[in-house]
Amino acid sequence: MKKRIVTLPNEEEMVKRLSKLKSEDVPLRAREKLYSILLRWAEYELSIPSVVMAIMLSIDEYMHVVPLDMNDESYALIPVFVRALVDDPSLVKEAEDLYEQVFSK
């Protein structure tokens, strides 16, 4: 099976999409720093496993910068960010399935 590649939005588009996320999805206190970390991935061409990994690494980095602000449950943000940044519904589904396989154990 050939891995399909997704190109993440450019920085301006990422900011627009991330700013539309609800405060119940992403804590307001986390947005500025976490979003700035996520923006580093703008315009990267990645497979879905790599998209999930990029988001996970961004959350990890944020948790090291602000260690008491979030916890391991923060990985629940991965599907939220995938839905915001990936346009193709079949790729979103692939990412959500991968997330479930990895993090539901």
Contact map, one row per residue, 1 for C-alpha under 8 A:
111000000000000000000000000000000000000000000000000000000000000000000000000000000000000000000000000000000
111100000000000000000000000000000000000000000000000000000000000000000000000000000000000000000000000000000
111110000000000000000000000000000000000000000010000000000000000000000000000000000000000000000000000000000
011111000000000000000000000000000000000000000011000000000000000000000000000000000000000000000000000000000
001111100000000000000000000000000000000000001111000000000000000000000000000000000000000000000000000000000
000111110000000000000000000000000000000000001111000000000000000000000000000000000000010000000000000000000
000011111000000000000000000000000000000000111100000000000000000000000000000000000000000000000000000000000
000001111100000000000000000000000000000011111100000000000000000000000000000000000000110000000000000000000
000000111111110000000000000000000000000001100000000000000000000000000000000000000000100000000000000000000
000000011111110000000000000000000000000001100000000000000000000000000000000000000000000000000000000000000
000000001111111000000000000000000000001001100000000000000000000000000000000000000000000000000000000000000
000000001111111100000000000000000000000000000000000000000000000000000000000000000000000000000000000000000
000000001111111110000000000000000000000000000000000000000000000000000000000000000000000000000000000000000
000000001111111111000000000000000000001001000000000000000000000000000000000000000000100000000000000000000
000000000011111111100000000000000010001000000000000000000000000000000000000000000000000000000000000000000
000000000001111111110000000000000000000000000000000000000000000000000000000000000000000000000000000000000
000000000000111111111000000000000000000000000000000000000000000000000000000000000001100000000000000000000
000000000000011111111000000000000010000000000000000000000000000000000000000000001001100000000000000000000
000000000000001111111000000000000000000000000000000000000000000000000000000000000000000000000000000000000
000000000000000111111100000000000000000000000000000000000000000000000000000000000000000000000000000000000
000000000000000011111110110000000000000000000000000000000000000000000000000000000001000000000000000000000
000000000000000000011111110000000000000000000000000000000000000000000000000000000000000000000000000000000
000000000000000000001111111100000000000000000000000000000000000000000000000000000000000000000000000000000
000000000000000000000111111000000000000000000000000000000000000000000000000000000000000000000000000000000
000000000000000000001111111000000000000000000000000000000000000000000000000010010000000000000000000000000
000000000000000000001111111101100000000000000000000000000000000000000000000010000000000000000000000000000
000000000000000000000011111111100000000000000000000000000000000000000000000000000000000000000000000000000
000000000000000000000010011111100000000000000000000000000000000000000000000000000000000000000000000000000
000000000000000000000000001111110000000000000000000000000000000000000000000000000000000000000000000000000
000000000000000000000000011111111110000000000000000000000000000000001000000000000000000000000000000000000
000000000000000000000000011111111110000000000000000000000000000000000000000000000000000000000000000000000
000000000000000000000000000011111111000000000000000000000000000000000000000000000000000000000000000000000
000000000000000000000000000001111111100000000000000000000000010000000000000000000000000000000000000000000
000000000000000000000000000001111111110000000000000000000110010000000000000000000000000000000000000000000
000000000000001001000000000001111111111000000000000000000000000000000000000000000000000000000000000000000
000000000000000000000000000000011111111100000000000000000000000000000000000000000000000000000000000000000
000000000000000000000000000000001111111100000000000000000100110000000000000000000000000000000000000000000
000000000000000000000000000000000111111111000000000000100100000000000000000000000000000000000000000000000
000000000010011000000000000000000011111111000000000000000000000000000000000000000000000000000000000000000
000000000000000000000000000000000001111111000000000000000000000000000000000000000000000000000000000000000
000000010000000000000000000000000000011111110000000001000000000000000000000000000000000000000000000000000
000000011110010000000000000000000000011111110000000000000000000000000000000000000000000000000000000000000
000000111110000000000000000000000000000011111000000000000000000000000000000000000000000000000000000000000
000000110000000000000000000000000000000011111100000000000000000000000000000000000000000000000000000000000
000011110000000000000000000000000000000000111110000000000000000000000000000000000000000000000000000000000
000011110000000000000000000000000000000000011111111000000000000000000000000000000000000000000000000000000
001111000000000000000000000000000000000000001111111000000000000000000000000000000000000000000000000000000
000111000000000000000000000000000000000000000111111100000000000000000000000000000000000000100110000000000
000000000000000000000000000000000000000000000111111110000000000000000000000000000000000000000010010000000
000000000000000000000000000000000000000000000111111111000000000000000000000000000000000000000000000000000
000000000000000000000000000000000000000000000111111111100000000000000000000000000100000000000010000000000
000000000000000000000000000000000000000000000001111111110000000000000000000001000100000000000010001000000
000000000000000000000000000000000000000000000000111111111000000000000000000000000000000000000000000000000
000000000000000000000000000000000000000010000000011111111100000000000000000000000000000000000000000000000
000000000000000000000000000000000000010000000000001111111110000000000000000001001000000000000000000000000
000000000000000000000000000000000000000000000000000111111111000000000000001001000000000000000000000000000
000000000000000000000000000000000000000000000000000011111111100000000000000000000000000000000000000000000
000000000000000000000000000000000100110000000000000001111111110000000000000000000000000000000000000000000
000000000000000000000000000000000100000000000000000000111111111000000000011000000000000000000000000000000
000000000000000000000000000000000000000000000000000000011111111100000000000000000000000000000000000000000
000000000000000000000000000000000000100000000000000000001111111110000000000000000000000000000000000000000
000000000000000000000000000000001100100000000000000000000111111111100000000000000000000000000000000000000
000000000000000000000000000000000000000000000000000000000011111111111110000000000000000000000000000000000
000000000000000000000000000000000000000000000000000000000001111111100000000000000000000000000000000000000
000000000000000000000000000000000000000000000000000000000000111111100000000000000000000000000000000000000
000000000000000000000000000000000000000000000000000000000000011111111100000000000000000000000000000000000
000000000000000000000000000000000000000000000000000000000000011111111110000000000000000000000000000000000
000000000000000000000000000000000000000000000000000000000000001001111110000000000000000000000000000000000
000000000000000000000000000001000000000000000000000000000000001001111110000000000000000000000000000000000
000000000000000000000000000000000000000000000000000000000000001001111111110000000000000000000000000000000
000000000000000000000000000000000000000000000000000000000000001000111111110000000000000000000000000000000
000000000000000000000000000000000000000000000000000000000000000000000111111000000000000000000000000000000
000000000000000000000000000000000000000000000000000000000000000000000111111100000000000000000000000000000
000000000000000000000000000000000000000000000000000000000010000000000111111110000000000000000000000000000
000000000000000000000000000000000000000000000000000000010010000000000001111111000000000000000000000000000
000000000000000000000000000000000000000000000000000000000000000000000000111111110000000000000000000000000
000000000000000000000000110000000000000000000000000000000000000000000000011111111000000000000000000000000
000000000000000000000000000000000000000000000000000100110000000000000000001111111100000000000000001000000
000000000000000000000000000000000000000000000000000000000000000000000000000111111110000000000011001000000
000000000000000000000000100000000000000000000000000000000000000000000000000111111111000000000000000000000
000000000000000001000000000000000000000000000000000000100000000000000000000011111111100000000000000000000
000000000000000000000000000000000000000000000000001100000000000000000000000001111111110000010010000000000
000000000000000000000000000000000000000000000000000000000000000000000000000000111111111000010000000000000
000000000000000011001000000000000000000000000000000000000000000000000000000000011111111000000000000000000
000000011000010011000000000000000000000000000000000000000000000000000000000000001111111000000000000000000
000001010000000000000000000000000000000000000000000000000000000000000000000000000111111110110000000000000
000000000000000000000000000000000000000000000000000000000000000000000000000000000011111110110000000000000
000000000000000000000000000000000000000000000000000000000000000000000000000000000000011111110000000000000
000000000000000000000000000000000000000000000000000000000000000000000000000000000000011111111000000000000
000000000000000000000000000000000000000000000000000000000000000000000000000000000000000111111100000000000
000000000000000000000000000000000000000000000001000000000000000000000000000000000000011111111110000000000
000000000000000000000000000000000000000000000000000000000000000000000000000000000110011111111111000000000
000000000000000000000000000000000000000000000000000000000000000000000000000000000000000011111111100000000
000000000000000000000000000000000000000000000001000000000000000000000000000000000000000001111111110000000
000000000000000000000000000000000000000000000001101100000000000000000000000000100100000000111111111000000
000000000000000000000000000000000000000000000000000000000000000000000000000000100000000000011111111100000
000000000000000000000000000000000000000000000000000000000000000000000000000000000000000000001111111110000
000000000000000000000000000000000000000000000000100000000000000000000000000000000000000000000111111111000
000000000000000000000000000000000000000000000000000100000000000000000000000001100000000000000011111111110
000000000000000000000000000000000000000000000000000000000000000000000000000000000000000000000001111111110
000000000000000000000000000000000000000000000000000000000000000000000000000000000000000000000000111111111
000000000000000000000000000000000000000000000000000000000000000000000000000000000000000000000000011111111
000000000000000000000000000000000000000000000000000000000000000000000000000000000000000000000000001111111
000000000000000000000000000000000000000000000000000000000000000000000000000000000000000000000000001111111
000000000000000000000000000000000000000000000000000000000000000000000000000000000000000000000000000011111
